[in-house]
Amino acid sequence: MSALATGDVDRANELADEGRDFALRTGDLATEAYAVNTAGYALAHRGMFDEAERLLEESVRAARQLGNVRSVANWTRALGGIALTRGDYPKARLLLEESLDIHRTLGDPWGISHSLSRLALVSLELHDMDSSRRLAAESLAIEREVGDRPGQLFNFEVLAGVEAAEGRPERAVRLYACASVLREAVGSHVVEPGWPDHEAAVAQLRSAAGEEAFAEAWAKGRAMGLDESLAYALGEETL
């Protein structure tokens, strides 16, 4: 998955093919499951969602057979992302709630926070701002504790969407700016399907706010340190 994390989809696909060939020669079901999953992610990045979904479902079945519940949770979350991309929000919610339940059972903070953030995105798409804010805030609080900066930036973007939808464009711009600093720091690329195009949302806010107001809010967000950004996102700022 490291190649996907750096945005190198072609290399990820090559590695998946090599891994699957090796697994088929050796009868290694675990390696085959990971290779199939990686190929599914790569196809999802290319927008080939039908084939990606088929491969991800195959990898989940293999993970269940192997008793690898953590992989079931992670890969079910990816299937939820595909449903989200298609606008099938009820299916997305069911898959993401399954993923969240498994991660809670495992006591896995990373998995809990990432499932929560995607459920927050589902709520945002369904215009349930209270739920979206609550889920993203729970996720972000976990990520602050464990230091998951990629996860933090995704929640900044969800909360920015909530602020924009509720008529607070300056807060939305500042949160997107906070996220942009983290993106640069961690070199983050979206590695799961279903995450929206943050650049399009930022461009829409720029157009709505006007260049001067946008630039001022963007500069303020960019100037925040991480602790200040987290407090701002969670509504804990004192100013």
Residue frames as a rotation matrix with the C-alpha (Angstrom) as fourth column:
MET 1
0.556 0.831 0.000 0.00
0.831 -0.556 0.000 0.00
0.000 0.000 -1.000 0.00
SER 2
0.042 -0.605 -0.795 3.03
0.484 -0.684 0.546 2.34
-0.874 -0.408 0.264 0.37
ALA 3
-0.829 -0.322 0.457 3.10
0.545 -0.278 0.791 3.02
-0.128 0.905 0.406 -3.38
LEU 4
0.043 0.917 0.396 -0.53
0.801 -0.268 0.535 4.10
0.597 0.294 -0.746 -3.23
ALA 5
0.519 0.148 -0.842 0.22
0.765 -0.520 0.380 6.30
-0.381 -0.841 -0.383 -0.23
THR 6
-0.394 -0.721 -0.570 2.68
0.260 -0.682 0.684 8.23
-0.882 0.121 0.456 -2.39
GLY 7
0.310 0.664 -0.680 0.24
-0.488 -0.503 -0.713 8.42
-0.816 0.553 0.168 -5.29
ASP 8
-0.589 -0.589 -0.554 2.12
-0.787 0.262 0.558 5.94
-0.183 0.764 -0.618 -7.50
VAL 9
0.372 0.869 0.326 -0.89
-0.712 0.492 -0.500 3.94
-0.595 -0.046 0.802 -8.70
ASP 10
0.613 -0.169 -0.771 0.98
-0.634 0.477 -0.609 2.25
0.471 0.863 0.185 -11.58
ARG 11
-0.496 -0.865 -0.073 3.71
-0.602 0.404 -0.689 0.95
0.625 -0.298 -0.721 -9.28
ALA 12
-0.403 0.441 0.802 1.10
-0.766 0.317 -0.559 -0.27
-0.501 -0.840 0.210 -6.80
ASN 13
0.675 0.710 -0.198 -0.58
-0.687 0.509 -0.518 -2.21
-0.267 0.486 0.832 -9.56
GLU 14
0.214 -0.700 -0.681 2.74
-0.594 0.460 -0.660 -3.76
0.775 0.546 -0.317 -10.67
LEU 15
-0.735 -0.514 0.442 3.48
-0.643 0.322 -0.695 -4.85
0.215 -0.795 -0.567 -7.10
ALA 16
0.028 0.839 0.544 -0.01
-0.792 0.351 -0.500 -6.30
-0.610 -0.416 0.674 -6.74
ASP 17
0.731 0.207 -0.651 0.47
-0.632 0.567 -0.529 -8.36
0.259 0.798 0.545 -9.89
GLU 18
-0.246 -0.909 -0.336 3.84
-0.539 0.416 -0.732 -9.63
0.805 0.002 -0.593 -8.66
GLY 19
-0.655 0.027 0.755 2.38
-0.733 0.217 -0.644 -10.49
-0.181 -0.976 -0.123 -5.28
ARG 20
0.425 0.884 0.196 -0.54
-0.763 0.466 -0.448 -12.38
-0.487 0.041 0.872 -6.76
ASP 21
0.495 -0.323 -0.807 1.73
-0.582 0.566 -0.584 -14.34
0.645 0.758 0.092 -9.12
PHE 22
-0.625 -0.774 0.099 3.91
-0.553 0.350 -0.756 -15.34
0.551 -0.528 -0.647 -6.19
ALA 23
-0.390 0.545 0.742 0.87
-0.793 0.212 -0.572 -16.30
-0.469 -0.811 0.350 -4.09
LEU 24
0.654 0.677 -0.338 -0.59
-0.750 0.521 -0.407 -18.45
-0.099 0.520 0.848 -6.85
ARG 25
0.136 -0.695 -0.706 2.73
-0.495 0.569 -0.656 -20.29
0.858 0.439 -0.267 -7.25
THR 26
-0.808 -0.587 0.047 3.11
-0.281 0.315 -0.907 -20.92
0.517 -0.746 -0.419 -3.53
GLY 27
-0.113 0.855 -0.505 -0.52
0.553 0.477 0.683 -21.31
0.826 -0.202 -0.527 -2.47
ASP 28
-0.817 -0.244 -0.522 -0.12
0.573 -0.440 -0.691 -18.41
-0.061 -0.864 0.499 -0.02
LEU 29
0.060 0.964 0.258 -3.72
0.923 -0.152 0.354 -17.23
0.380 0.217 -0.899 0.50
ALA 30
0.419 0.079 -0.905 -2.74
0.655 -0.717 0.241 -14.32
-0.629 -0.693 -0.352 2.75
THR 31
-0.609 -0.705 -0.365 -0.36
0.192 -0.577 0.794 -12.84
-0.770 0.413 0.487 0.18
GLU 32
-0.711 0.415 0.567 -2.94
0.655 0.099 0.749 -13.36
0.254 0.904 -0.342 -2.54
ALA 33
0.332 0.890 -0.312 -5.57
0.943 -0.315 0.104 -11.53
-0.006 -0.329 -0.944 -0.48
TYR 34
0.152 -0.350 -0.924 -3.28
0.334 -0.862 0.381 -8.54
-0.930 -0.366 -0.014 0.01
ALA 35
-0.858 -0.503 0.108 -2.34
0.238 -0.202 0.950 -8.49
-0.456 0.840 0.293 -3.67
VAL 36
-0.354 0.819 0.452 -5.99
0.869 0.108 0.483 -8.64
0.347 0.563 -0.750 -4.75
ASN 37
0.469 0.529 -0.707 -6.83
0.794 -0.603 0.075 -5.87
-0.387 -0.597 -0.703 -2.34
THR 38
-0.278 -0.667 -0.691 -4.01
0.184 -0.743 0.644 -3.64
-0.943 0.052 0.329 -3.61
ALA 39
-0.893 0.009 0.449 -5.15
0.449 0.030 0.893 -4.22
-0.006 1.000 -0.031 -7.20
GLY 40
0.082 0.996 0.024 -8.66
0.977 -0.085 0.194 -3.23
0.195 0.007 -0.981 -6.14
TYR 41
0.311 -0.063 -0.948 -7.40
0.483 -0.849 0.215 0.02
-0.819 -0.524 -0.234 -4.63
ALA 42
-0.714 -0.675 -0.184 -5.44
0.158 -0.412 0.897 0.79
-0.681 0.612 0.402 -7.79
LEU 43
-0.624 0.565 0.540 -8.51
0.719 0.146 0.680 0.25
0.305 0.812 -0.497 -9.97
ALA 44
0.386 0.784 -0.486 -10.58
0.905 -0.424 0.033 2.45
-0.180 -0.452 -0.873 -7.67
HIS 45
-0.114 -0.528 -0.842 -8.01
0.260 -0.833 0.488 5.23
-0.959 -0.164 0.232 -8.13
ARG 46
-0.968 -0.237 0.087 -8.57
0.128 -0.166 0.978 4.93
-0.217 0.957 0.191 -11.87
GLY 47
-0.458 0.870 -0.184 -12.33
-0.813 -0.494 -0.308 5.21
-0.358 0.009 0.934 -11.42
MET 48
-0.439 0.267 -0.858 -12.93
-0.469 0.746 0.473 1.57
0.766 0.610 -0.203 -12.41
PHE 49
-0.416 0.240 0.877 -15.29
-0.909 -0.098 -0.405 1.00
-0.011 -0.966 0.259 -9.52
ASP 50
0.686 0.708 -0.168 -17.11
-0.712 0.701 0.052 -2.13
0.154 0.084 0.984 -10.69
GLU 51
0.457 -0.599 -0.658 -13.91
0.096 0.768 -0.633 -4.14
0.884 0.227 0.409 -11.04
ALA 52
-0.552 -0.663 0.505 -12.41
-0.408 -0.313 -0.858 -2.52
0.727 -0.680 -0.098 -7.94
GLU 53
0.049 0.671 0.740 -15.44
-0.999 0.033 0.037 -3.51
0.000 -0.741 0.672 -5.90
ARG 54
0.828 0.253 -0.501 -15.25
-0.335 0.939 -0.078 -7.09
0.451 0.232 0.862 -7.17
LEU 55
0.016 -0.920 -0.393 -11.60
0.159 0.390 -0.907 -7.40
0.987 -0.048 0.152 -6.15
LEU 56
-0.592 -0.210 0.778 -12.11
-0.647 -0.452 -0.614 -5.75
0.481 -0.867 0.131 -2.77
GLU 57
0.458 0.812 0.362 -15.03
-0.888 0.397 0.233 -8.07
0.046 -0.428 0.903 -2.03
GLU 58
0.675 -0.300 -0.674 -12.82
0.000 0.914 -0.406 -11.02
0.738 0.274 0.617 -3.00
SER 59
-0.417 -0.906 0.076 -10.10
-0.044 -0.064 -0.997 -9.84
0.908 -0.419 -0.013 -0.64
VAL 60
-0.262 0.403 0.877 -12.61
-0.944 -0.294 -0.147 -9.40
0.199 -0.866 0.458 2.22
ARG 61
0.800 0.565 -0.203 -13.88
-0.533 0.824 0.192 -12.95
0.276 -0.046 0.960 1.71
ALA 62
0.291 -0.783 -0.550 -10.30
0.221 0.615 -0.757 -14.24
0.931 0.098 0.352 1.84
ALA 63
-0.586 -0.507 0.632 -9.57
-0.434 -0.462 -0.774 -12.22
0.684 -0.728 0.051 4.98
ARG 64
0.270 0.753 0.600 -12.67
-0.959 0.157 0.235 -13.69
0.083 -0.639 0.765 6.65
GLN 65
0.824 0.021 -0.567 -11.53
-0.132 0.979 -0.156 -17.18
0.551 0.203 0.809 5.66
LEU 66
-0.095 -0.974 -0.204 -8.11
0.268 0.173 -0.948 -16.48
0.959 -0.145 0.244 7.16
GLY 67
0.486 0.352 -0.800 -9.59
0.855 -0.002 0.519 -15.00
0.181 -0.936 -0.302 10.32
ASN 68
-0.672 -0.740 -0.001 -7.79
0.735 -0.668 -0.117 -11.70
0.086 -0.079 0.993 9.69
VAL 69
0.277 0.930 -0.242 -10.40
0.948 -0.305 -0.087 -9.43
-0.154 -0.205 -0.967 11.24
ARG 70
-0.039 -0.348 -0.937 -8.27
0.222 -0.917 0.331 -6.29
-0.974 -0.195 0.113 11.01
SER 71
-0.956 -0.292 -0.001 -8.02
0.045 -0.150 0.988 -6.66
-0.289 0.945 0.156 7.25
VAL 72
-0.325 0.918 0.227 -11.76
0.929 0.266 0.257 -7.33
0.176 0.294 -0.939 7.08
ALA 73
0.358 0.471 -0.806 -12.32
0.688 -0.717 -0.114 -4.02
-0.631 -0.514 -0.581 8.85
ASN 74
-0.375 -0.603 -0.705 -9.85
-0.046 -0.747 0.663 -2.05
-0.926 0.281 0.252 6.71
TRP 75
-0.983 -0.075 0.165 -11.01
0.150 0.174 0.973 -3.48
-0.101 0.982 -0.160 3.40
THR 76
-0.109 0.994 0.009 -14.70
0.994 0.109 -0.020 -3.18
-0.020 0.007 -1.000 4.29
ARG 77
0.157 0.086 -0.984 -14.02
0.324 -0.946 -0.031 0.50
-0.933 -0.314 -0.176 4.90
ALA 78
-0.808 -0.493 -0.322 -12.65
-0.159 -0.344 0.925 0.75
-0.567 0.799 0.200 1.36
LEU 79
-0.675 0.659 0.331 -15.82
0.706 0.447 0.549 -0.86
0.213 0.605 -0.767 0.02
GLY 80
0.222 0.741 -0.634 -17.75
0.833 -0.482 -0.272 1.76
-0.507 -0.467 -0.724 1.95
GLY 81
-0.331 -0.442 -0.834 -15.71
-0.038 -0.876 0.480 4.39
-0.943 0.191 0.273 0.14
ILE 82
-0.980 0.022 0.196 -16.73
0.197 0.184 0.963 2.98
-0.015 0.983 -0.185 -3.24
ALA 83
-0.148 0.988 -0.034 -20.39
0.983 0.151 0.105 3.06
0.109 -0.018 -0.994 -2.19
LEU 84
0.152 0.135 -0.979 -19.86
0.490 -0.871 -0.044 6.65
-0.859 -0.473 -0.198 -1.06
THR 85
-0.784 -0.521 -0.338 -18.33
-0.061 -0.478 0.876 7.58
-0.618 0.708 0.343 -4.41
ARG 86
-0.822 0.512 0.251 -21.38
0.468 0.355 0.809 6.16
0.325 0.782 -0.531 -6.16
GLY 87
-0.641 0.600 0.478 -23.73
-0.629 -0.768 0.120 8.10
0.439 -0.224 0.870 -3.92
ASP 88
0.186 0.661 -0.727 -25.12
0.082 0.726 0.682 4.94
0.979 -0.186 0.080 -2.32
TYR 89
-0.321 -0.388 0.864 -25.08
-0.679 -0.542 -0.496 6.42
0.660 -0.746 -0.090 1.16
PRO 90
0.642 0.558 0.526 -27.16
-0.767 0.457 0.451 3.72
0.011 -0.693 0.721 2.95
LYS 91
0.872 -0.384 -0.305 -24.77
0.288 0.904 -0.315 1.01
0.397 0.187 0.899 1.72
ALA 92
-0.033 -0.929 0.369 -21.76
0.002 -0.369 -0.929 3.17
0.999 -0.030 0.014 2.56
ARG 93
0.038 0.101 0.994 -23.04
-0.914 -0.398 0.075 3.70
0.404 -0.912 0.077 6.08
LEU 94
0.926 0.349 0.145 -23.66
-0.378 0.851 0.364 -0.03
0.003 -0.392 0.920 6.65
LEU 95
0.617 -0.756 -0.220 -20.17
0.456 0.570 -0.683 -0.97
0.642 0.321 0.696 5.46
LEU 96
-0.208 -0.733 0.647 -18.47
-0.179 -0.622 -0.762 1.77
0.962 -0.275 -0.002 7.44
GLU 97
0.345 0.394 0.852 -20.42
-0.909 -0.086 0.408 0.93
0.233 -0.915 0.329 10.59
GLU 98
0.979 -0.071 -0.192 -19.32
0.090 0.992 0.092 -2.70
0.184 -0.108 0.977 10.21
SER 99
0.170 -0.981 0.095 -15.73
0.399 -0.020 -0.917 -1.54
0.901 0.194 0.388 9.88
LEU 100
-0.131 -0.184 0.974 -16.08
-0.638 -0.737 -0.225 0.74
0.759 -0.651 -0.020 12.91
ASP 101
0.772 0.499 0.395 -17.59
-0.621 0.458 0.636 -2.01
0.136 -0.736 0.663 15.06
ILE 102
0.779 -0.539 -0.320 -14.69
0.468 0.840 -0.276 -4.35
0.417 0.065 0.906 14.29
HIS 103
-0.135 -0.886 0.443 -12.08
0.206 -0.462 -0.863 -1.69
0.969 -0.025 0.245 15.01
ARG 104
0.166 0.245 0.955 -13.78
-0.834 -0.482 0.268 -0.84
0.526 -0.841 0.125 18.31
THR 105
0.978 0.209 0.005 -13.72
-0.187 0.861 0.473 -4.52
0.094 -0.464 0.881 19.26
LEU 106
0.472 -0.876 -0.100 -10.02
0.677 0.432 -0.596 -4.67
0.565 0.214 0.797 18.41
GLY 107
0.690 -0.208 -0.694 -9.32
0.461 -0.613 0.642 -1.46
-0.558 -0.763 -0.327 20.33
ASP 108
-0.204 -0.757 0.621 -7.61
0.966 -0.052 0.254 -0.06
-0.160 0.651 0.742 17.22
PRO 109
0.063 0.283 -0.957 -7.53
0.337 -0.908 -0.247 3.75
-0.939 -0.307 -0.152 17.46
TRP 110
-0.810 -0.392 -0.435 -6.29
-0.263 -0.421 0.868 4.24
-0.524 0.818 0.238 13.89
GLY 111
-0.845 0.515 0.146 -9.08
0.448 0.531 0.720 2.11
0.293 0.673 -0.679 12.46
ILE 112
-0.061 0.840 -0.539 -11.70
0.921 -0.161 -0.355 3.68
-0.385 -0.518 -0.763 14.73
SER 113
-0.172 -0.043 -0.984 -10.72
0.074 -0.997 0.031 7.20
-0.982 -0.067 0.175 13.76
HIS 114
-0.921 -0.226 -0.318 -10.59
-0.282 -0.180 0.942 6.50
-0.270 0.957 0.102 10.02
SER 115
-0.616 0.784 0.081 -13.95
0.740 0.540 0.401 4.73
0.270 0.307 -0.912 10.01
LEU 116
0.024 0.612 -0.791 -15.44
0.758 -0.527 -0.385 7.61
-0.652 -0.590 -0.476 12.01
SER 117
-0.515 -0.279 -0.810 -14.11
-0.159 -0.898 0.410 10.21
-0.842 0.341 0.418 9.58
ARG 118
-0.984 0.166 -0.058 -15.68
-0.022 0.212 0.977 8.43
0.175 0.963 -0.205 6.63
LEU 119
-0.262 0.929 -0.261 -18.97
0.962 0.274 0.009 8.08
0.079 -0.249 -0.965 8.47
ALA 120
-0.145 0.143 -0.979 -18.72
0.366 -0.912 -0.187 11.82
-0.919 -0.386 0.080 9.12
LEU 121
-0.884 -0.217 -0.414 -18.35
-0.289 -0.444 0.848 12.32
-0.368 0.870 0.330 5.38
VAL 122
-0.696 0.714 0.072 -21.47
0.622 0.551 0.556 10.21
0.357 0.432 -0.828 4.73
SER 123
0.029 0.722 -0.692 -23.40
0.899 -0.321 -0.297 12.40
-0.437 -0.613 -0.658 7.18
LEU 124
-0.475 -0.264 -0.839 -22.05
-0.031 -0.948 0.316 15.51
-0.879 0.177 0.442 5.45
GLU 125
-0.993 0.100 -0.067 -23.25
-0.060 0.076 0.995 14.24
0.104 0.992 -0.070 2.07
LEU 126
-0.361 0.911 -0.198 -26.67
0.821 0.411 0.396 13.54
0.442 -0.020 -0.897 3.64
HIS 127
-0.269 0.172 0.948 -26.74
-0.086 -0.984 0.154 17.11
0.959 -0.041 0.280 5.05
ASP 128
0.804 0.393 -0.446 -26.81
0.385 0.227 0.894 15.83
0.452 -0.891 0.031 8.64
MET 129
0.214 -0.799 0.562 -24.40
-0.209 -0.600 -0.772 18.43
0.954 0.048 -0.296 9.95
ASP 130
0.494 -0.008 0.870 -24.82
-0.866 -0.095 0.491 17.62
0.078 -0.995 -0.054 13.64
SER 131
0.916 -0.143 0.375 -23.85
0.058 0.972 0.227 13.98
-0.397 -0.186 0.899 13.08
SER 132
0.660 -0.705 0.262 -21.04
0.433 0.071 -0.899 14.92
0.614 0.706 0.352 10.72
ARG 133
0.241 -0.571 0.785 -19.53
-0.590 -0.728 -0.348 17.34
0.770 -0.380 -0.512 13.23
ARG 134
0.633 0.062 0.772 -19.90
-0.739 0.344 0.579 14.88
-0.230 -0.937 0.264 16.12
LEU 135
0.927 -0.268 0.263 -18.30
0.312 0.940 -0.138 11.97
-0.211 0.210 0.955 14.24
ALA 136
0.491 -0.781 0.387 -15.45
0.300 -0.265 -0.916 14.08
0.818 0.566 0.104 12.85
ALA 137
0.330 -0.350 0.877 -14.77
-0.776 -0.630 0.040 15.59
0.538 -0.693 -0.479 16.27
GLU 138
0.814 -0.032 0.580 -14.60
-0.377 0.731 0.569 12.13
-0.442 -0.682 0.583 17.88
SER 139
0.807 -0.528 0.262 -12.25
0.571 0.589 -0.571 10.99
0.147 0.611 0.778 15.13
LEU 140
0.397 -0.672 0.625 -10.08
-0.023 -0.688 -0.726 14.09
0.918 0.274 -0.288 15.40
ALA 141
0.595 -0.155 0.789 -9.79
-0.797 -0.239 0.555 13.78
0.102 -0.959 -0.265 19.18
ILE 142
0.859 -0.307 0.410 -8.41
0.180 0.930 0.319 10.26
-0.479 -0.200 0.855 18.74
GLU 143
0.621 -0.629 0.469 -6.02
0.648 0.075 -0.758 11.41
0.441 0.774 0.454 16.04
ARG 144
0.518 -0.445 0.731 -4.75
-0.520 -0.842 -0.143 14.24
0.679 -0.306 -0.667 18.23
GLU 145
0.716 -0.194 0.671 -3.97
-0.590 0.346 0.730 11.69
-0.373 -0.918 0.134 20.95
VAL 146
0.621 -0.457 0.637 -2.17
0.414 0.881 0.229 9.22
-0.666 0.121 0.736 18.67
GLY 147
-0.106 -0.729 -0.676 -0.56
-0.261 -0.636 0.726 11.79
-0.960 0.253 -0.123 16.37
ASP 148
-0.176 0.130 0.976 -2.21
0.810 0.582 0.068 10.63
-0.559 0.803 -0.208 13.13
ARG 149
-0.511 -0.094 -0.855 -1.58
-0.102 -0.980 0.169 13.69
-0.854 0.174 0.491 10.96
PRO 150
-0.968 0.243 -0.063 -3.04
-0.041 0.091 0.995 12.31
0.247 0.966 -0.078 7.69
GLY 151
-0.338 0.890 -0.307 -6.20
0.895 0.405 0.188 11.46
0.292 -0.211 -0.933 9.58
GLN 152
-0.257 0.192 -0.947 -6.26
0.574 -0.758 -0.310 14.94
-0.777 -0.624 0.084 11.10
LEU 153
-0.866 -0.106 -0.489 -6.16
-0.260 -0.740 0.620 16.64
-0.428 0.664 0.613 7.72
PHE 154
-0.761 0.649 -0.010 -9.08
0.359 0.433 0.827 14.54
0.541 0.625 -0.562 6.43
ASN 155
-0.055 0.766 -0.641 -11.16
0.997 0.011 -0.072 15.59
-0.048 -0.643 -0.764 9.42
PHE 156
-0.573 -0.167 -0.803 -10.17
0.188 -0.980 0.070 19.22
-0.798 -0.111 0.593 8.95
GLU 157
-0.972 0.174 -0.157 -11.66
-0.197 -0.243 0.950 18.90
0.127 0.954 0.270 5.46
VAL 158
-0.399 0.878 -0.263 -14.87
0.760 0.477 0.442 17.28
0.513 -0.024 -0.858 6.70
LEU 159
-0.046 0.371 -0.927 -15.31
0.856 -0.463 -0.228 19.96
-0.514 -0.805 -0.297 9.34
ALA 160
-0.841 -0.240 -0.486 -14.56
-0.043 -0.864 0.501 22.63
-0.540 0.442 0.716 6.74
GLY 161
-0.804 0.592 0.049 -17.42
0.209 0.206 0.956 21.19
0.556 0.779 -0.289 4.69
VAL 162
-0.074 0.778 -0.625 -19.71
0.989 0.136 0.053 21.43
0.127 -0.614 -0.779 7.71
GLU 163
-0.354 -0.126 -0.927 -18.70
0.467 -0.882 -0.059 25.05
-0.810 -0.454 0.371 8.33
ALA 164
-0.987 -0.022 -0.160 -19.30
-0.127 -0.504 0.854 25.94
-0.100 0.863 0.495 4.70
ALA 165
-0.557 0.826 -0.087 -22.71
0.515 0.426 0.744 24.23
0.651 0.370 -0.662 4.67
GLU 166
0.128 0.602 -0.788 -23.72
0.990 -0.122 0.068 26.07
-0.055 -0.789 -0.612 7.84
GLY 167
0.741 0.281 0.610 -22.79
0.468 -0.867 -0.169 29.46
0.481 0.411 -0.774 6.42
ARG 168
0.793 -0.569 -0.216 -19.42
-0.115 -0.489 0.865 30.09
-0.598 -0.661 -0.453 8.05
PRO 169
0.921 -0.377 0.098 -17.13
0.204 0.254 -0.945 30.43
0.332 0.891 0.311 5.03
GLU 170
0.387 -0.838 0.384 -14.23
-0.769 -0.524 -0.368 32.05
0.509 -0.153 -0.847 6.91
ARG 171
0.206 -0.278 0.938 -13.97
-0.750 0.572 0.333 29.10
-0.629 -0.772 -0.091 9.29
ALA 172
0.874 0.156 0.460 -14.25
0.134 0.833 -0.537 26.73
-0.467 0.531 0.707 6.35
VAL 173
0.784 -0.619 0.039 -11.41
-0.165 -0.268 -0.949 28.44
0.598 0.738 -0.312 4.49
ARG 174
0.182 -0.751 0.635 -9.20
-0.969 -0.246 -0.013 28.46
0.166 -0.613 -0.773 7.56
LEU 175
0.396 0.003 0.918 -9.77
-0.441 0.878 0.187 24.73
-0.806 -0.479 0.349 8.14
TYR 176
0.961 -0.104 0.256 -8.97
0.273 0.496 -0.824 23.91
-0.041 0.862 0.505 4.52
ALA 177
0.541 -0.812 0.221 -5.81
-0.535 -0.534 -0.655 26.00
0.650 0.236 -0.723 4.92
CYS 178
0.191 -0.427 0.884 -4.87
-0.893 0.298 0.337 24.03
-0.408 -0.854 -0.324 8.06
ALA 179
0.723 0.137 0.677 -5.36
0.051 0.967 -0.249 20.84
-0.689 0.215 0.692 6.08
SER 180
0.925 -0.381 0.011 -3.17
-0.030 -0.100 -0.995 22.16
0.380 0.919 -0.104 3.27
VAL 181
0.245 -0.864 0.441 -0.27
-0.947 -0.310 -0.082 22.63
0.208 -0.397 -0.894 5.69
LEU 182
0.175 -0.126 0.976 -0.60
-0.540 0.817 0.202 19.04
-0.823 -0.563 0.075 6.84
ARG 183
0.946 0.179 0.270 -0.83
0.123 0.572 -0.811 17.77
-0.300 0.801 0.519 3.27
GLU 184
0.647 -0.763 -0.014 2.49
-0.456 -0.372 -0.809 19.44
0.612 0.529 -0.588 2.51
ALA 185
0.089 -0.645 0.759 4.07
-0.992 0.015 0.129 18.15
-0.094 -0.764 -0.638 5.72
VAL 186
0.010 -0.023 1.000 3.12
-0.364 0.931 0.025 14.50
-0.931 -0.364 0.001 5.27
GLY 187
-0.780 -0.278 -0.561 2.98
-0.605 0.103 0.790 14.36
-0.162 0.955 -0.249 1.47
SER 188
-0.484 0.633 0.605 -0.46
-0.017 0.684 -0.729 12.85
-0.875 -0.364 -0.320 1.81
HIS 189
-0.755 0.416 -0.506 -2.38
-0.556 0.003 0.831 11.38
0.347 0.909 0.229 -1.07
VAL 190
0.156 0.876 0.456 -5.85
-0.940 0.273 -0.203 9.97
-0.302 -0.397 0.867 -0.64
VAL 191
-0.821 -0.538 -0.193 -5.42
-0.570 0.795 0.207 6.19
0.042 0.280 -0.959 -0.54
GLU 192
-0.662 0.675 0.326 -9.05
0.465 0.711 -0.528 5.14
-0.588 -0.198 -0.784 -0.23
PRO 193
-0.681 0.507 0.528 -11.93
0.441 -0.291 0.849 5.70
0.584 0.811 -0.026 -2.62
GLY 194
0.198 0.928 -0.317 -14.75
0.911 -0.055 0.409 7.97
0.362 -0.370 -0.856 -1.59
TRP 195
-0.134 -0.280 -0.950 -12.83
0.707 -0.699 0.106 11.02
-0.694 -0.658 0.292 -0.43
PRO 196
0.799 0.578 0.165 -14.01
0.523 -0.533 -0.665 14.22
-0.296 0.617 -0.729 -2.15
ASP 197
0.033 -0.747 0.664 -11.93
0.850 -0.328 -0.412 16.60
0.525 0.578 0.624 -4.21
HIS 198
0.220 0.031 -0.975 -10.84
0.820 -0.548 0.167 19.17
-0.529 -0.836 -0.146 -1.64
GLU 199
-0.810 -0.579 -0.093 -9.41
0.428 -0.692 0.582 21.42
-0.401 0.431 0.808 -4.35
ALA 200
-0.510 0.706 0.491 -12.84
0.502 -0.219 0.837 21.83
0.698 0.674 -0.242 -5.93
ALA 201
0.446 0.688 -0.573 -14.37
0.866 -0.170 0.469 22.74
0.225 -0.705 -0.672 -2.57
VAL 202
-0.165 -0.598 -0.784 -11.62
0.678 -0.646 0.350 25.31
-0.716 -0.474 0.512 -1.92
ALA 203
-0.917 -0.169 0.361 -12.11
0.394 -0.524 0.755 26.83
0.062 0.835 0.547 -5.37
GLN 204
-0.042 0.980 0.194 -15.85
0.687 -0.113 0.718 27.15
0.725 0.163 -0.669 -4.72
LEU 205
0.462 0.159 -0.873 -15.20
0.839 -0.396 0.372 28.94
-0.286 -0.904 -0.316 -1.43
ARG 206
-0.602 -0.748 -0.278 -12.70
0.566 -0.646 0.513 31.27
-0.563 0.152 0.812 -3.12
SER 207
-0.727 0.389 0.566 -15.29
0.444 -0.363 0.819 32.22
0.524 0.847 0.090 -5.71
ALA 208
0.292 0.940 -0.179 -18.04
0.739 -0.103 0.666 32.73
0.607 -0.326 -0.725 -3.13
ALA 209
0.406 -0.166 -0.899 -15.94
0.817 -0.376 0.438 34.69
-0.411 -0.912 -0.017 -0.62
GLY 210
0.971 -0.203 0.127 -14.03
-0.103 -0.835 -0.541 36.89
0.216 0.512 -0.831 -3.05
GLU 211
0.400 -0.895 -0.197 -10.29
0.381 0.358 -0.852 36.92
0.834 0.266 0.484 -3.50
GLU 212
-0.237 -0.553 0.799 -9.42
-0.464 -0.658 -0.593 39.38
0.854 -0.511 -0.101 -0.71
ALA 213
0.362 0.455 0.814 -11.53
-0.931 0.133 0.340 37.74
0.046 -0.881 0.472 2.04
PHE 214
0.969 -0.037 -0.246 -10.42
0.007 0.993 -0.121 34.30
0.249 0.115 0.962 0.94
ALA 215
0.198 -0.980 -0.004 -6.73
0.186 0.041 -0.982 35.25
0.962 0.194 0.191 0.96
GLU 216
-0.183 -0.225 0.957 -6.99
-0.796 -0.538 -0.279 36.73
0.577 -0.812 -0.081 4.45
ALA 217
0.649 0.501 0.572 -8.74
-0.744 0.575 0.340 33.66
-0.158 -0.646 0.747 5.91
TRP 218
0.868 -0.379 -0.319 -6.37
0.161 0.825 -0.542 31.30
0.469 0.419 0.777 4.08
ALA 219
-0.056 -0.949 0.310 -3.33
-0.165 -0.297 -0.940 33.11
0.985 -0.104 -0.141 5.46
LYS 220
0.026 0.129 0.991 -4.71
-0.980 -0.191 0.051 32.93
0.196 -0.973 0.122 9.00
GLY 221
0.916 0.358 0.183 -5.30
-0.385 0.912 0.143 29.21
-0.116 -0.202 0.973 8.68
ARG 222
0.634 -0.740 -0.224 -1.85
0.241 0.464 -0.852 28.59
0.735 0.486 0.473 7.22
ALA 223
-0.117 -0.729 0.675 -0.26
-0.485 -0.551 -0.679 30.51
0.867 -0.406 -0.289 10.08
MET 224
0.654 0.425 0.626 -1.75
-0.749 0.245 0.616 28.28
0.109 -0.871 0.478 12.78
GLY 225
-0.638 -0.761 0.113 0.40
-0.767 0.615 -0.184 25.70
0.070 -0.204 -0.976 14.49
LEU 226
-0.614 0.394 -0.684 -0.89
0.003 0.868 0.497 22.15
0.790 0.303 -0.533 14.73
ASP 227
-0.735 0.344 -0.584 -2.15
0.672 0.256 -0.695 22.45
-0.089 -0.904 -0.419 18.31
GLU 228
-0.674 0.483 -0.559 -3.94
-0.282 -0.868 -0.410 25.69
-0.682 -0.119 0.721 17.46
SER 229
-0.642 0.421 -0.641 -5.43
-0.673 0.091 0.734 24.13
0.367 0.903 0.224 14.32
LEU 230
-0.677 0.372 -0.635 -6.77
0.414 0.906 0.089 21.17
0.608 -0.203 -0.767 16.30
ALA 231
-0.693 0.421 -0.586 -8.30
0.499 -0.307 -0.810 23.42
-0.521 -0.854 0.003 18.92
TYR 232
-0.670 0.431 -0.604 -9.86
-0.614 -0.779 0.125 25.56
-0.416 0.455 0.787 16.22
ALA 233
-0.665 0.399 -0.632 -11.31
-0.367 0.562 0.741 22.54
0.651 0.724 -0.228 14.42
LEU 234
-0.516 0.433 -0.739 -12.78
0.693 0.718 -0.063 21.21
0.504 -0.545 -0.671 17.66
GLY 235
0.341 0.698 0.630 -14.18
0.207 -0.710 0.673 24.61
0.917 -0.099 -0.387 18.68
GLU 236
0.524 -0.204 -0.827 -11.81
0.850 0.186 0.493 24.89
0.053 -0.961 0.271 21.64
GLU 237
-0.371 -0.733 0.571 -10.18
0.653 -0.642 -0.401 28.16
0.660 0.224 0.717 20.68
THR 238
-0.155 0.235 -0.959 -10.27
0.926 -0.303 -0.224 30.88
-0.343 -0.923 -0.171 23.32
LEU 239
-0.856 -0.213 -0.471 -10.20
0.078 -0.954 0.291 33.92
-0.511 0.213 0.833 21.01
